[in-house]
Amino acid sequence: MKKDKVMDLFVGYLREKVLQITKQREEIFRCFLSTDTHLSVEELYSLVRKKDPKVGQTTVFRTLKLLCEADIAKEVDFGGRVKRYEVKYGHKHHDHLVCTKCGEFIEAVDERIEELQDKLCKKFGFIPF
């Protein structure tokens, strides 16, 4: 995945929504795309503050929301109170396995799971996501 291409998508989305392309949004975008983990708003906020201490937590939250709306990021809910976000753009669909005791999670990528999921969705008239 090329960051420049994804940045162009984000900038295009912001222009479409008549929103400004601020340095803070750019820094949040860069920090988010530079990780390969599932970040909470608080974790991303902590990373961004190391680069720009003036960035507020609300700005991080709103920017993550914009990244989700632009189909660049995806909110994932592993249960509990903390929502996490992962990069969606340029990544193949995958599932997550979550431990119900400790909350630890892993990504699960397996074509057999995808095939079974597609069959079940077709059988019951659902759409996978």
PyMOL CGO cylinders between C-alpha atoms (Angstrom):
from pymol import cmd
from pymol.cgo import CYLINDER

trace = [
    CYLINDER, 0.00, 0.00, 0.00, 1.41, 3.35, -1.00, 0.3, 1, 1, 1, 1, 1, 1,
    CYLINDER, 1.41, 3.35, -1.00, 0.89, 6.06, 1.59, 0.3, 1, 1, 1, 1, 1, 1,
    CYLINDER, 0.89, 6.06, 1.59, 0.80, 8.77, -1.09, 0.3, 1, 1, 1, 1, 1, 1,
    CYLINDER, 0.80, 8.77, -1.09, -2.13, 7.09, -2.84, 0.3, 1, 1, 1, 1, 1, 1,
    CYLINDER, -2.13, 7.09, -2.84, -4.02, 6.67, 0.42, 0.3, 1, 1, 1, 1, 1, 1,
    CYLINDER, -4.02, 6.67, 0.42, -3.26, 10.29, 1.36, 0.3, 1, 1, 1, 1, 1, 1,
    CYLINDER, -3.26, 10.29, 1.36, -4.66, 11.38, -2.00, 0.3, 1, 1, 1, 1, 1, 1,
    CYLINDER, -4.66, 11.38, -2.00, -7.86, 9.46, -1.22, 0.3, 1, 1, 1, 1, 1, 1,
    CYLINDER, -7.86, 9.46, -1.22, -8.11, 11.11, 2.18, 0.3, 1, 1, 1, 1, 1, 1,
    CYLINDER, -8.11, 11.11, 2.18, -7.46, 14.58, 0.79, 0.3, 1, 1, 1, 1, 1, 1,
    CYLINDER, -7.46, 14.58, 0.79, -10.07, 13.94, -1.91, 0.3, 1, 1, 1, 1, 1, 1,
    CYLINDER, -10.07, 13.94, -1.91, -12.58, 12.86, 0.71, 0.3, 1, 1, 1, 1, 1, 1,
    CYLINDER, -12.58, 12.86, 0.71, -11.91, 15.96, 2.83, 0.3, 1, 1, 1, 1, 1, 1,
    CYLINDER, -11.91, 15.96, 2.83, -12.35, 18.21, -0.21, 0.3, 1, 1, 1, 1, 1, 1,
    CYLINDER, -12.35, 18.21, -0.21, -15.57, 16.42, -1.12, 0.3, 1, 1, 1, 1, 1, 1,
    CYLINDER, -15.57, 16.42, -1.12, -16.86, 17.15, 2.41, 0.3, 1, 1, 1, 1, 1, 1,
    CYLINDER, -16.86, 17.15, 2.41, -15.53, 20.74, 2.19, 0.3, 1, 1, 1, 1, 1, 1,
    CYLINDER, -15.53, 20.74, 2.19, -13.22, 20.15, 5.14, 0.3, 1, 1, 1, 1, 1, 1,
    CYLINDER, -13.22, 20.15, 5.14, -9.75, 21.54, 5.63, 0.3, 1, 1, 1, 1, 1, 1,
    CYLINDER, -9.75, 21.54, 5.63, -6.60, 19.51, 5.17, 0.3, 1, 1, 1, 1, 1, 1,
    CYLINDER, -6.60, 19.51, 5.17, -4.80, 20.54, 8.35, 0.3, 1, 1, 1, 1, 1, 1,
    CYLINDER, -4.80, 20.54, 8.35, -1.32, 19.66, 9.52, 0.3, 1, 1, 1, 1, 1, 1,
    CYLINDER, -1.32, 19.66, 9.52, -2.87, 17.96, 12.54, 0.3, 1, 1, 1, 1, 1, 1,
    CYLINDER, -2.87, 17.96, 12.54, -5.07, 15.74, 10.36, 0.3, 1, 1, 1, 1, 1, 1,
    CYLINDER, -5.07, 15.74, 10.36, -2.05, 14.89, 8.22, 0.3, 1, 1, 1, 1, 1, 1,
    CYLINDER, -2.05, 14.89, 8.22, -0.01, 13.94, 11.30, 0.3, 1, 1, 1, 1, 1, 1,
    CYLINDER, -0.01, 13.94, 11.30, -2.84, 11.79, 12.67, 0.3, 1, 1, 1, 1, 1, 1,
    CYLINDER, -2.84, 11.79, 12.67, -3.16, 10.12, 9.26, 0.3, 1, 1, 1, 1, 1, 1,
    CYLINDER, -3.16, 10.12, 9.26, 0.61, 9.41, 9.11, 0.3, 1, 1, 1, 1, 1, 1,
    CYLINDER, 0.61, 9.41, 9.11, 0.75, 8.02, 12.65, 0.3, 1, 1, 1, 1, 1, 1,
    CYLINDER, 0.75, 8.02, 12.65, -2.27, 5.81, 12.05, 0.3, 1, 1, 1, 1, 1, 1,
    CYLINDER, -2.27, 5.81, 12.05, -0.95, 4.39, 8.78, 0.3, 1, 1, 1, 1, 1, 1,
    CYLINDER, -0.95, 4.39, 8.78, 2.52, 3.84, 10.23, 0.3, 1, 1, 1, 1, 1, 1,
    CYLINDER, 2.52, 3.84, 10.23, 1.26, 1.23, 12.69, 0.3, 1, 1, 1, 1, 1, 1,
    CYLINDER, 1.26, 1.23, 12.69, 0.26, -2.31, 11.89, 0.3, 1, 1, 1, 1, 1, 1,
    CYLINDER, 0.26, -2.31, 11.89, -1.77, -2.80, 15.04, 0.3, 1, 1, 1, 1, 1, 1,
    CYLINDER, -1.77, -2.80, 15.04, -5.32, -2.13, 16.18, 0.3, 1, 1, 1, 1, 1, 1,
    CYLINDER, -5.32, -2.13, 16.18, -5.20, 1.23, 17.92, 0.3, 1, 1, 1, 1, 1, 1,
    CYLINDER, -5.20, 1.23, 17.92, -7.62, 2.82, 20.34, 0.3, 1, 1, 1, 1, 1, 1,
    CYLINDER, -7.62, 2.82, 20.34, -8.21, 6.56, 20.13, 0.3, 1, 1, 1, 1, 1, 1,
    CYLINDER, -8.21, 6.56, 20.13, -6.13, 6.96, 23.28, 0.3, 1, 1, 1, 1, 1, 1,
    CYLINDER, -6.13, 6.96, 23.28, -3.20, 4.98, 21.86, 0.3, 1, 1, 1, 1, 1, 1,
    CYLINDER, -3.20, 4.98, 21.86, -3.21, 6.95, 18.62, 0.3, 1, 1, 1, 1, 1, 1,
    CYLINDER, -3.21, 6.95, 18.62, -3.52, 10.18, 20.58, 0.3, 1, 1, 1, 1, 1, 1,
    CYLINDER, -3.52, 10.18, 20.58, -0.43, 9.23, 22.58, 0.3, 1, 1, 1, 1, 1, 1,
    CYLINDER, -0.43, 9.23, 22.58, 1.54, 8.52, 19.37, 0.3, 1, 1, 1, 1, 1, 1,
    CYLINDER, 1.54, 8.52, 19.37, 0.44, 11.77, 17.73, 0.3, 1, 1, 1, 1, 1, 1,
    CYLINDER, 0.44, 11.77, 17.73, 1.24, 13.87, 20.82, 0.3, 1, 1, 1, 1, 1, 1,
    CYLINDER, 1.24, 13.87, 20.82, 4.85, 12.75, 20.60, 0.3, 1, 1, 1, 1, 1, 1,
    CYLINDER, 4.85, 12.75, 20.60, 5.02, 14.40, 17.17, 0.3, 1, 1, 1, 1, 1, 1,
    CYLINDER, 5.02, 14.40, 17.17, 2.75, 17.37, 17.87, 0.3, 1, 1, 1, 1, 1, 1,
    CYLINDER, 2.75, 17.37, 17.87, 1.86, 18.12, 21.52, 0.3, 1, 1, 1, 1, 1, 1,
    CYLINDER, 1.86, 18.12, 21.52, -0.79, 20.62, 20.41, 0.3, 1, 1, 1, 1, 1, 1,
    CYLINDER, -0.79, 20.62, 20.41, -3.08, 17.96, 18.92, 0.3, 1, 1, 1, 1, 1, 1,
    CYLINDER, -3.08, 17.96, 18.92, -6.19, 17.36, 21.01, 0.3, 1, 1, 1, 1, 1, 1,
    CYLINDER, -6.19, 17.36, 21.01, -7.84, 14.03, 21.69, 0.3, 1, 1, 1, 1, 1, 1,
    CYLINDER, -7.84, 14.03, 21.69, -11.09, 15.24, 20.08, 0.3, 1, 1, 1, 1, 1, 1,
    CYLINDER, -11.09, 15.24, 20.08, -9.19, 15.99, 16.87, 0.3, 1, 1, 1, 1, 1, 1,
    CYLINDER, -9.19, 15.99, 16.87, -7.79, 12.46, 16.87, 0.3, 1, 1, 1, 1, 1, 1,
    CYLINDER, -7.79, 12.46, 16.87, -11.27, 11.00, 17.43, 0.3, 1, 1, 1, 1, 1, 1,
    CYLINDER, -11.27, 11.00, 17.43, -12.83, 13.11, 14.67, 0.3, 1, 1, 1, 1, 1, 1,
    CYLINDER, -12.83, 13.11, 14.67, -10.01, 12.33, 12.24, 0.3, 1, 1, 1, 1, 1, 1,
    CYLINDER, -10.01, 12.33, 12.24, -10.39, 8.59, 12.87, 0.3, 1, 1, 1, 1, 1, 1,
    CYLINDER, -10.39, 8.59, 12.87, -14.10, 8.98, 12.17, 0.3, 1, 1, 1, 1, 1, 1,
    CYLINDER, -14.10, 8.98, 12.17, -13.27, 10.70, 8.88, 0.3, 1, 1, 1, 1, 1, 1,
    CYLINDER, -13.27, 10.70, 8.88, -10.80, 7.95, 7.98, 0.3, 1, 1, 1, 1, 1, 1,
    CYLINDER, -10.80, 7.95, 7.98, -13.55, 5.39, 8.58, 0.3, 1, 1, 1, 1, 1, 1,
    CYLINDER, -13.55, 5.39, 8.58, -16.04, 7.36, 6.48, 0.3, 1, 1, 1, 1, 1, 1,
    CYLINDER, -16.04, 7.36, 6.48, -13.44, 7.55, 3.70, 0.3, 1, 1, 1, 1, 1, 1,
    CYLINDER, -13.44, 7.55, 3.70, -13.08, 3.72, 3.85, 0.3, 1, 1, 1, 1, 1, 1,
    CYLINDER, -13.08, 3.72, 3.85, -9.42, 4.01, 4.83, 0.3, 1, 1, 1, 1, 1, 1,
    CYLINDER, -9.42, 4.01, 4.83, -9.90, 2.80, 8.42, 0.3, 1, 1, 1, 1, 1, 1,
    CYLINDER, -9.90, 2.80, 8.42, -12.29, 0.43, 10.09, 0.3, 1, 1, 1, 1, 1, 1,
    CYLINDER, -12.29, 0.43, 10.09, -13.59, 0.39, 13.64, 0.3, 1, 1, 1, 1, 1, 1,
    CYLINDER, -13.59, 0.39, 13.64, -13.30, -3.04, 15.24, 0.3, 1, 1, 1, 1, 1, 1,
    CYLINDER, -13.30, -3.04, 15.24, -15.10, -4.01, 18.41, 0.3, 1, 1, 1, 1, 1, 1,
    CYLINDER, -15.10, -4.01, 18.41, -13.49, -6.77, 20.43, 0.3, 1, 1, 1, 1, 1, 1,
    CYLINDER, -13.49, -6.77, 20.43, -15.98, -6.41, 23.26, 0.3, 1, 1, 1, 1, 1, 1,
    CYLINDER, -15.98, -6.41, 23.26, -15.43, -4.35, 26.32, 0.3, 1, 1, 1, 1, 1, 1,
    CYLINDER, -15.43, -4.35, 26.32, -15.48, -0.59, 26.40, 0.3, 1, 1, 1, 1, 1, 1,
    CYLINDER, -15.48, -0.59, 26.40, -12.56, 0.28, 24.12, 0.3, 1, 1, 1, 1, 1, 1,
    CYLINDER, -12.56, 0.28, 24.12, -13.09, 0.55, 20.36, 0.3, 1, 1, 1, 1, 1, 1,
    CYLINDER, -13.09, 0.55, 20.36, -10.08, -0.10, 18.19, 0.3, 1, 1, 1, 1, 1, 1,
    CYLINDER, -10.08, -0.10, 18.19, -9.24, 0.94, 14.65, 0.3, 1, 1, 1, 1, 1, 1,
    CYLINDER, -9.24, 0.94, 14.65, -7.31, -0.78, 11.90, 0.3, 1, 1, 1, 1, 1, 1,
    CYLINDER, -7.31, -0.78, 11.90, -6.24, 0.19, 8.41, 0.3, 1, 1, 1, 1, 1, 1,
    CYLINDER, -6.24, 0.19, 8.41, -8.85, -1.05, 5.96, 0.3, 1, 1, 1, 1, 1, 1,
    CYLINDER, -8.85, -1.05, 5.96, -7.65, 0.34, 2.64, 0.3, 1, 1, 1, 1, 1, 1,
    CYLINDER, -7.65, 0.34, 2.64, -5.40, -2.07, 0.76, 0.3, 1, 1, 1, 1, 1, 1,
    CYLINDER, -5.40, -2.07, 0.76, -5.91, -4.88, 3.25, 0.3, 1, 1, 1, 1, 1, 1,
    CYLINDER, -5.91, -4.88, 3.25, -7.68, -8.11, 2.49, 0.3, 1, 1, 1, 1, 1, 1,
    CYLINDER, -7.68, -8.11, 2.49, -10.78, -8.94, 4.52, 0.3, 1, 1, 1, 1, 1, 1,
    CYLINDER, -10.78, -8.94, 4.52, -9.94, -10.89, 7.64, 0.3, 1, 1, 1, 1, 1, 1,
    CYLINDER, -9.94, -10.89, 7.64, -11.53, -11.99, 10.86, 0.3, 1, 1, 1, 1, 1, 1,
    CYLINDER, -11.53, -11.99, 10.86, -10.43, -11.69, 14.45, 0.3, 1, 1, 1, 1, 1, 1,
    CYLINDER, -10.43, -11.69, 14.45, -10.24, -14.30, 17.17, 0.3, 1, 1, 1, 1, 1, 1,
    CYLINDER, -10.24, -14.30, 17.17, -10.80, -12.81, 20.62, 0.3, 1, 1, 1, 1, 1, 1,
    CYLINDER, -10.80, -12.81, 20.62, -10.10, -14.42, 23.98, 0.3, 1, 1, 1, 1, 1, 1,
    CYLINDER, -10.10, -14.42, 23.98, -13.20, -13.94, 26.14, 0.3, 1, 1, 1, 1, 1, 1,
    CYLINDER, -13.20, -13.94, 26.14, -11.12, -14.08, 29.33, 0.3, 1, 1, 1, 1, 1, 1,
    CYLINDER, -11.12, -14.08, 29.33, -8.21, -11.72, 28.74, 0.3, 1, 1, 1, 1, 1, 1,
    CYLINDER, -8.21, -11.72, 28.74, -9.38, -9.81, 25.64, 0.3, 1, 1, 1, 1, 1, 1,
    CYLINDER, -9.38, -9.81, 25.64, -6.27, -10.67, 23.61, 0.3, 1, 1, 1, 1, 1, 1,
    CYLINDER, -6.27, -10.67, 23.61, -6.97, -10.95, 19.88, 0.3, 1, 1, 1, 1, 1, 1,
    CYLINDER, -6.97, -10.95, 19.88, -5.34, -12.13, 16.68, 0.3, 1, 1, 1, 1, 1, 1,
    CYLINDER, -5.34, -12.13, 16.68, -6.14, -11.71, 13.00, 0.3, 1, 1, 1, 1, 1, 1,
    CYLINDER, -6.14, -11.71, 13.00, -7.36, -14.84, 11.26, 0.3, 1, 1, 1, 1, 1, 1,
    CYLINDER, -7.36, -14.84, 11.26, -6.93, -15.12, 7.51, 0.3, 1, 1, 1, 1, 1, 1,
    CYLINDER, -6.93, -15.12, 7.51, -8.16, -18.35, 5.96, 0.3, 1, 1, 1, 1, 1, 1,
    CYLINDER, -8.16, -18.35, 5.96, -9.86, -18.85, 2.60, 0.3, 1, 1, 1, 1, 1, 1,
    CYLINDER, -9.86, -18.85, 2.60, -11.95, -21.70, 4.06, 0.3, 1, 1, 1, 1, 1, 1,
    CYLINDER, -11.95, -21.70, 4.06, -13.48, -19.32, 6.59, 0.3, 1, 1, 1, 1, 1, 1,
    CYLINDER, -13.48, -19.32, 6.59, -14.28, -16.86, 3.82, 0.3, 1, 1, 1, 1, 1, 1,
    CYLINDER, -14.28, -16.86, 3.82, -15.86, -19.56, 1.64, 0.3, 1, 1, 1, 1, 1, 1,
    CYLINDER, -15.86, -19.56, 1.64, -18.00, -20.86, 4.51, 0.3, 1, 1, 1, 1, 1, 1,
    CYLINDER, -18.00, -20.86, 4.51, -19.00, -17.32, 5.47, 0.3, 1, 1, 1, 1, 1, 1,
    CYLINDER, -19.00, -17.32, 5.47, -20.04, -16.60, 1.86, 0.3, 1, 1, 1, 1, 1, 1,
    CYLINDER, -20.04, -16.60, 1.86, -22.07, -19.83, 1.70, 0.3, 1, 1, 1, 1, 1, 1,
    CYLINDER, -22.07, -19.83, 1.70, -23.85, -19.09, 4.97, 0.3, 1, 1, 1, 1, 1, 1,
    CYLINDER, -23.85, -19.09, 4.97, -24.60, -15.52, 3.95, 0.3, 1, 1, 1, 1, 1, 1,
    CYLINDER, -24.60, -15.52, 3.95, -25.99, -16.69, 0.63, 0.3, 1, 1, 1, 1, 1, 1,
    CYLINDER, -25.99, -16.69, 0.63, -28.09, -19.41, 2.31, 0.3, 1, 1, 1, 1, 1, 1,
    CYLINDER, -28.09, -19.41, 2.31, -29.64, -17.01, 4.82, 0.3, 1, 1, 1, 1, 1, 1,
    CYLINDER, -29.64, -17.01, 4.82, -29.74, -13.88, 2.65, 0.3, 1, 1, 1, 1, 1, 1,
    CYLINDER, -29.74, -13.88, 2.65, -27.15, -11.90, 4.60, 0.3, 1, 1, 1, 1, 1, 1,
    CYLINDER, -27.15, -11.90, 4.60, -24.29, -9.70, 3.43, 0.3, 1, 1, 1, 1, 1, 1,
    CYLINDER, -24.29, -9.70, 3.43, -20.84, -10.33, 4.92, 0.3, 1, 1, 1, 1, 1, 1,
    CYLINDER, -20.84, -10.33, 4.92, -18.80, -7.45, 6.31, 0.3, 1, 1, 1, 1, 1, 1,
]
cmd.load_cgo(trace, "trace")
